Amino acid sequence: MKNSWNIIQKQTVLDRNHVRVEEWTMKTHRGTERTFDIGIFSDAVMVIGFTSDDRWIIISQYLIAAQEHRFGTVAGFVEQGENPIAAAQREFLEETGYDAKEYVFLGSTMRDKWETGMFHFYLAKGAFQVGPQQLEEAEDISVHVVETNQLIELLETNQIHDVGSVACTEKALRNILPVIKQ
């Protein structure tokens, strides 16, 4: 597919922590000039755990923007110089206190058309508790160990809310359900 869009100018309008917003002036495929706000983000990982006794490790956390606790998967940024699987292992341990026998890569996706960076999805298979959570100051996270039917109900009732957690959970279920049914 031919790209007929061209960047004319980029200007940073916000640069803080893991978030940068740039204003991109572009010549569109129709030949007109438009300005767009683009979020520049580091890659991130999403991780859901699965234990040897067929239970799922998920979290609930206080989301400042939503002003409430919501269910989801472990998530975090890939640090500079870190590879995604190392970030998945680090975040899963920090946010849950669990490690796993195997980290299965479930795929990656772009954030969306207005943001850079990728989401990398992982299944922490054979998850087991190794110690307490190691939370950052602004993290208010609880760990939940749920059965498959409970996880599916959380998905179906929109209680797993963010698109990254939904995608990670759906991909993990597709990976595990054929094994459980045998």
Sequence and secondary structure as in RCSB ss.txt:
>XXXX:A:sequence
MKNSWNIIQKQTVLDRNHVRVEEWTMKTHRGTERTFDIGIFSDAVMVIGFTSDDRWIIISQYLIAAQEHRFGTVA
GFVEQGENPIAAAQREFLEETGYDAKEYVFLGSTMRDKWETGMFHFYLAKGAFQVGPQQLEEAEDISVHVVETNQ
LIELLETNQIHDVGSVACTEKALRNILPVIKQ
>XXXX:A:secstr
     EEEEEEEEEEETTEEEEEEEEE TTS EEEEEEEEE  EEEEEEEETTS EEEEEEEETTTTEEEEE EE
EE  TT  HHHHHHHHHHHHHSEEEEEEEEEEEEEEETTEEEEEEEEEEEEEEE S     TT  EEEEEE HHH
HHHHHHTT B SHHHHHHHHHHHHHHHHHHT 
